[in-house]
Every structure is written in structure tokens, then in C-alpha cells.
Amino acid sequence: MSPKFRQEDGFVFKVYSNEEVRMHIHVVKAGCEAKFWLEPEVELASNCGFGSKDLKKITKLVEKYGDEFKLQFAAHVGKRVDD
């Protein structure tokens, strides 16, 4: 199961269950996917297909909603935000 945390400008922000414990978010759109670490700071972990313009836009969205994503991630995996 991979819950969708947010959808904006065609980008879908989600996590994959049982992947790893470090807080992160996956961003999917039109066959492209990127993964961003949410801690200790927002950082691109991997990219498959997004161009630099999209990555810049996605990074801004991840930074904007980062605290919300952390809370959603923690609730999904059963982890406290400060663990």
C-alpha cells in the first residue's frame, strides 16, 4: 500500500509501505519519479526522468509541505516525528 499524501500540479506525493524508516517522500508524474529525504533537511535522494525545471518546482513543494509530510510519514509508519 502506498498512501497518497498530496496531489498538486499533477505531482503525486506518497510513500511506499515498508520501504525504510528515514523520513522521505516519493513524487510521481507522467512516468517520472523522484525521492526526497525529509530529514535532516530536504534533499533529492534519487531521480528517474524529471528535468531540472520540474525538480526545482518539486523541491519547492516538498519544502513547503515538508512538516506536513513528516507528520503523515510518521503516522503511516508508526513513528514519532522526533525519533
Secondary structure, DSSP 8 states (H G I E B T S, - for coil): ---EEEEETTEEEE--TTS-SS-EEEEEETTEEEEEE-SSS-EEEEEES--HHHHHHHHHHHHHHHHHHHHHHHHHHT--TT-
